[in-house]
Amino acid sequence: MMARELHTTLEPGPASDAGAARPTPSARRRRRLVPLLVVLLLAQMAVAMVTSAVRQTPTIDEPVYVATAADYLREHRVRYNPEHPPLGKLVVAVGVALAHPHVDASFTGTQETAGRHLLYESGNDPWRLMLWARLPVIALTLLFGLVVFAFARDLAGPVAALTALALYAFSPDVVAHGSLATLDVPAAGFLLTSVWLLWRARLGRPRLFLPLAGVALGAGLATKMSMLPAVPVLMALAALAMWTRRPRDLRKALSAAGVVAVAAVAAVWVSYLVVDPLLRWDPRSTHVPVVHGARGLLVRLMPFPEAYRDGMRIQFGLENETWQGFLFGHVYSGSRWYYLPVALVVKTPLGMLALWTAGAVALLAVRRLRPAAPYVLVPAAVLLASAMTGSRDLGTRYAVFLPMFLAVAAGCVLAVRPRWTRVAAAVLVAFVAVSSLRTFPYYLPYSNEAFGGPAKTHLRLHDSNVDWGQDLGRLAHRLHSRYRGERVWLVYKGGGVPAYYGIKAPDPRRVPARQVHGVLAVSDSAAAKAKGRLALLLHSSRAVDEVGHSITLYRR
């Protein structure tokens, strides 16, 4: 009885209208309008992502993933990039396979040099290869938009679902990282899908949705290990879903959690078996640190392939390193627990922040929405808390799950009764859309109007928040069109090779400062943490131009 009431209350739609009066012509028109708006929202998102993918040169991480994907296709074994599980790179491999790149079988080198060799030294067209590698991630990002829509529709109806989808589709972070051949958006999207399927299991047909939720959770774990903190949360949500349907039946609740866990573990194993059915793994091929204490015990107890567990050891080793951060003009060593919340405030549209907050309040305050609060808010909160304890303050991509989960929460604002809430929500969504469209096509360095927009992001944040090496091609075009014939110097931080794009510019840090005259092009991430000779050069130069809000040109 309780499940039927939840289904009726929280899942408006055709299923809840059975036996009702025939819909009026206006109601039928509204129903036809919803899929049209869904298509329009996803179409504009697709245009934004494909445009970014076409125009951006390789970011720092992408060459490694693309080379690893090509290696999977050729060698059928895990060799490169063991610190990340294979599923996200298998997604990239779909595009790499369609691009038919030439792979040098005689190459022996590190994963970083493998990416550069594949893109620039093997006779391949890096523009074409990178576009094909990015397209499967773009397609997956669009599919996750449908999950956002479906989840919000289950909770609060079609208008709420459109609101949630609009926030997702106009999210600068999702567009920026969904257009790259990287792992952050796929991992977060798989996790959201798992949570939505758990909610569907609560509403009905748990025998179908619980295993599917486990598979989706496993897909997230098989893409990035940063999803591991969500495992106990989702197992608890699975138990809660069954407990709601079978109150006081602890055995059923525990079996539901077990089904999700077993399906997730199986999905991880399958991702490795797809790469290499023989599960060959040689830990001597890379440096695997020894992990002691509770972390070491945790790794040994994980029911995953040895390559996965060694990848976890590598990740723990990276966490033990000291990384440099940059926040609001201050360079520091180590990490700051408040870095991600502050960076999210800078890089999230103001209207989106308002709707996220209102949506979270609505989930907690509105009685008929309250059962959904643990599903929408708790996984995101746990993952954010885990990310905040990390040692690498390198970007909001580590929390790209928030625009997904909180878009669903924001849609629930429409369940609040006063009529003015719809007007206010519509105004805020429009504000978000305008803010997002104004940054086109420079989504990676986006910051909201309160912090000066994309042109000012480099003054407050660095790395993948603003400058990840994506504008090397644009720099080449700018130098050719405006500074042809001038002496050019370059400090570039990225995954591209300047010479390939026609940029013949030495590093000014390798010669005496008195010899550096002409145009000095510096990646903003390098400028943010400049010290020594580079700091002296910048201090004695004058900024005259910028490229993509990520590279600044100085005159000396």
N, C-alpha and C positions, 0 to 999 in steps of 0.2 A: 504493500500500500504506500509506504514511504517513497519507494523508488518511482511509483507511478505519479505521485504528487510532484516529485522533483522533475520528472520528465515533462510534465505538463507546465510547470512553472518556469523552468529554465531552458526549455528547448522549443521556442516558438517555431513554427514552420508548418509545412504541409502535414507532417505526421500528427501534430496536435490539433489539426482542423478536421480530422475525420469525423464524419457525422454532422458537421456544421452546415449552415445554410450555404447555398451556392454563392461564391464570391461575386461581388459587384464588378461592373466594368472598370471602375477606378481602381479597385483592388487588384484586378488582373493586370492593369497597366503598370501598377507599382511593382508587381512581381516580375514583370518583364524588364522593368528598369533596373532592378538589382543586378542581374548578370551583365547587363550592358555597362553599368558603372564599374563592376569588378574588372571587366575586360579593359576599360579605359584606364583605370588606375594601374593595372599591371602593365599595360602597353607603354604608359609614360615611364614607368620604372624600367622596363626593358630598354627603351630608347636611351635613358640616362646611363644605364650600365653598359650597353653595347658601345655607346659613344665614348665613354671613359675607357673601355677595354681597347678600342681601336687607337686612341690617341696617346695612351700611356706606355712608356717604356717599362722594362721589368723592374719591379720593386725588389727590395733586398732579399726577401724570402723566396720569391717565385722561381728563380732559376734552379734552386735546389729541388723544389717540388717537381718542376717540369722534368729535370734530368732524372729524378728518381722514378717518375712515371714512365719515362722512356726506357729506363733500365728494367722496370717491372715487365714491360712488354717484350723486351729482347731477351733478358737473362732469366726471367721467371724465378726470382729469388729476392730476398730482402738483403740489400747491401748498404745502400745509401739511406741517410736520414732515419735511422732506427729510433731516434728519440720521439718520433711521432708514428702512430700506427698507420697502416696502409690505406684505409678506406678512402680518405679524402684524396689521396694521390691516385687511387684507382678511378675516382671520378674525373680527375684531371687527365688521366690516361685515355679516357674515351676521346677527348678532343685531340690529344697528342697522336693517337692512332689514326684519326681521320686526317691529320696534317701530313702523315707519312714522312717524318723527318729522317734525314740520314744520321745514323748513329755510328760513331767510330768505335768499332769493336776492340781496337788495340789500345784504347785510352785507359790509363791507370792514374788515378789521382783522387783527391778528396771530393766530397760532395759539392763543395763550393766551386772548385775548379771544374767539376763535371758540368755544372750548369752553364758556366761561361763557355766551356768548350762546345757544348751542344748548340748553344744559341749563336755563337760568333765565330767558331773556328772549324765547323764541320760542313760548311757549305749550305747551311739552312738560312731561311729568311726569318730573323727574329720577330719582326712585326707579325708575319703570318702565323708562325708557330705559337706565339704568345696569345694571339686572338683565339686560335682553336683551343688552346689549353684553358682559356678563361670561359669559353662558352658553356661547358657543362656546369660550372659553378653558377653562372648566370641563370641557367635553366632551373637549377635546384633552388636558387634564391627565390625565383618566381613561384615555384611550387610551395615553398614555405609560406609565401603570402596567402595562398589558398588555405593553409592550415590556420594561420592567424584569423582569416575570415570565418572559417568553420567553427573554430573554438569560440570566438566572440558571439557568433550567431547562436550557438548552443546555449550560451549564458544569458544573452539579453536581446536576441532578435536581429533581423536583417539590418536595421539602421545602425545599431551598435556595431555590427560586423563590418559595415562599410566604413564607419569611423575608424575602427581598428586597422582595417586594411589601408586606409588613406595614410594613417600615421606610419605604418610599416613602409609603404611605398615611397613616402617622402622623407624617410629617415636618412640623413646624409651618411651616417655611419654604415647602415645596411647597404645603401647604394654603393658607397666607396669600396667596402670590403667584399660585397657580393659580386663585384665586377673584376675581382682578382683571382688568380689561380692559387688561392691560399685556403687555410683550413678553418678559420674562425667562424665564418657564417655557416658552412655545412655542419660543424659540430653543434653549434647552438640551435640550428633548425631541427636537427634530428632529436635533440632533447625536448624542444617544444612539442614536436610531433608525439613523442612518447607521453608527455604529460596530458596532451589532448586526448590521446587514446585511453589513458587511465580514467579521464573524466567520462568518456563514452562508456567505459566498462562500468562505471558507477550508475549510469543511466539505464544500462541494459546490455545483454549479450556479452557477458564477461568472458565466456569461453573463446570468443573471437578476438575481443579487444585486448585482453591481458597479454596473450602471446605476442600480438602485434606491437603492443607497447614495449615489451621486452626487447623485441628485435630493433625497434627504433632507438631504445636506450643503448643497446649494443652498438648500433651504427654510430652514435655519438661517441662512445668509448673507443671505437675503432677508428675514429678520426682525430680526436685530441684527448690526451690523458687528463686534461684540466676538467673534464666532465666527471671524473671519478667521485668527487665529493657529493654529487647528486644521487649516487646509487642508493645509499640508505634512505634518502628522502623519497625517492620514487618507489622503493620497496614498501615504505610505510604508507604511501598514497595508494598503492595497489591493495594493501591490507585494508585500508580505510574504505576503498571502493567496495570491497566484498563485505566488509562489516556492515556497511550501510544497507546492502541488499539482504544480508543474513545476520541480523543483530544477534549478539551473544554466541555466535558460532566462531570461536577462536580458531578452530582447525581450518575452516574455509578461508579465513583471513590470512593465516600464515601460509596456506597453500598458494594463495594468490600472489603473495610476495615472492614465494619460491618460484612460481612460474615465470614471473618477470625476470628474476635473477638468472635462472637457467637459460631463458631465451636470450638474454643480453650476453652472457658468457659464450653461448653458441655462436652468436653473430660475430663476436670478436674473433673466435677461432676460424670461422668461415672466411673472414676478410684476409687472414694470413694464408689460408689454404688456396684461395683464389690466386694469390700471387705465386705461391710455391706449394704445390700439393705434397711435396716431400718435407716441407718445413725445415729446409736447410738454413742454419744460422751459425755463423762463425763469429763469436764475440771478439776474436782477435782482429777482425777487420776494422774495428774502431776502439777508441778508449772507453771502457766501461768502468766507472769508478766503483769502489767498494763502499757499500752503504751499511752502516752499523745501527744498532739501537732499534727503536720502535719502527723507524722507516724501513730498515733492513728486514725486520720480521714481517712487516706488511707486504713488502715486495715478494718475499719467499712464499707467503700464503696465498698470493693472488692466483686464481685458477686460469691463468692465461698462458699463451705460448712463451717460451724462453725469450724470444726476441722482444716481446711486449715488456716482460719484466726487466730485461736489460735496458730497454728504452726508458722505463721508469727510473732506473738507476742513473742514467744519463741526465734525466730531468732533475733529479735530486742534486746531482753534481752541479748543474747550472744554477740551481737555487742557492747553492753554497758559495757561488762566486759573488763578488761585489760589483754591481753595475752602477753606472752614472745615470742620474736623473736630472731633469730640468723642469722647473715649475715656476711660472711667473717671474722669469728672469734670473732665477737662482739655480746654480749648478750644485749638485750634492752627490755624495757617494752613498750607496745603499738604497733603501726604499723608504717611502713615507706612507703610513697606513691610510692617510686621507687623499692620496694622489688620485686614485680612480674617481671617487665622488666629485672632487674639484674639477678634474678633466671632463667628466660627464656634464657638469653644469656649464662648462665653457662650450662644449661641442654638441649639445643638444638644443634644437630650436626651443625658444621660450614658450611657445604655445604647447609644444609637446611636453615640456616639464610640468606645465600647469595641468594638462590632461592626465599625465601619469599620476600626479599627486591626487587629483580628484577621483580618478578611477580606483586607486588603492583604498581611499577612504570609503568609496561607494561599496567596494567588495566587503569591507569590514563592518559598515554601518547598516546597509540594506539587508533586511532579514532574509529575503529570498535569494540573495546573492552570496550570503555568508558561507554556505557549504563549499563554494568554489574558491574561496580565499586561499586555503592551503595549497590548492593545485596551481594557482596563478602566481602567488606571492612568495611562498616558501622556497621553491626551487631556485628562483631568481635571487632571493636574499642569501641563501646558503652559498651559491656560486659566487656572488659578489663578495661576501665575507671571505671566502677562500682566495679569490683573486687579490683582495686587498692585503693579504698576508704574504703575497709573492715578493720576490726580490727584484723583479724587473718592472720598473715604471716606464714602459715603452709605448703605451697607447690605450685608447678606449676599446680597441679591438679585443682586448682581454675580457671585456664586459659587453660584447655585442649581443649577448642574449637578452640584455635589458630592453632594448627597443622592440624585441619580439614579444616577450612576456608582458611588458607594461603597455604595449599597444592593445593587447587583449583586455587588460585591466581598464585602460582608458575608455574602451568602447562601452564598458559597463556604466559609465556616467549616464548614458542614455536611458538606463533603467530607473533613474530618479524621476519622480512624478512631475515636479513643477515644469511647466511648458518652457520657461526661460532657459532651462538647462540645454535644450536642443539648440536654441539660438546661440547660446554662449559656446557650446561645443562646435557648432558650425563656424563661428567666427574664429575660434582658436585653430581649427583644422585649416581654414583658409590662410591664417597667419603662418602656419607651419609650411603649407604648400608654397607660398610666396617666398619665404625664407629659403626653402630648399631649392626652388627653381632659380633664384637669384645667384646661387653659387655654381650653377651649371656652367661648365662641366668639371669644375674643380671641387669635387666632393670630399676628397681626402683631407684637405686643409680647412674644412668648414669650421667656423665658430659662429655663435649666434650674435645678434645685433648688440647685446649688452657688452660684448667683449670686442667689438670693432669689426666683426665679420672675418672672412677668410684671409684678408690681407694682413690682419694683425695676429693671427693664430701663432705665428712663429715667435712672437714676443713672450708668449706664455707657456707654450708646449713645444715638444720636439718629436723626432722619430716618426712613427706611423700615424701620429696625430696630424702631421702637417707635411713632412718631407720624408718620403720613403724611397726616393730615387726615381719617381714616376715621370719627371719632366725633362729628362735628358734629350728626348727628341724635340720637345718644344724649345729647349735652349739652343739646339743646333739651328733651328729655323730662325730664332731671334738673332743669333749672331750673324747668320748669313744675310738677313734682311736689313739689319740696322748697324752692324758693326763690321761689315766686310772689310778686310784689309788691315784691321787693327790687331795689335798684339793682344792675345787673350791668355789669361791664366785661369786655372780651374782647380777648385777643391770640391770634389763630388763624392757624395755618400749615397750609394745605390748599387743595384745589380747590373746596370748596363755598362757597356764599354764605349767610352766617348769617341774613340777613333772610328768606330764603325759608323757613327752618325756624322762624320766629317768634322769633328771637333779636335783640332790639333792645338792643345793647350797644356803646357807643363804645369807641374805643381809648384806654386810659389814658395812653399815651405822648404824647398830643396836648394834654393839659391839665396844669396844675400838680398836683404830687403831693398837695397838701393838699385838692384837690377829689375825690380818688379814695377813696370810702367804699362799703362794701357788699361784694358778692361779686366777686372778680377771678378770671376763668377764663383760664388760660394753657395753650396747647399745650406739651407737655413739651419738644419740640424748640426752641421759642422760649425756654423757661426755661433749657434747658441752655446756650445761648449768650447769655444775657441780659447786657447791659451798659448803662451809662448809666442813664437814667430807669427802665427796666424792672427792672434789677438792684436799684435803690434801693427800688422798690415791693415787690418780692418779699422783700427783706431785712426790710422793716417790716410784712410780712403773716404770717398764720398759715394753714398748709395745713389744710383742714377736710374735703375730699372729693376724690374722683377719678372720672373717667369713662373706662371702657374701658382703663385703665392707660396712657392717652395724653394726657389733659387733667387738670390739677390745678386744683382750686378753692381759693382763698384767701379769708380773711376780713380785711377792713380796717375 
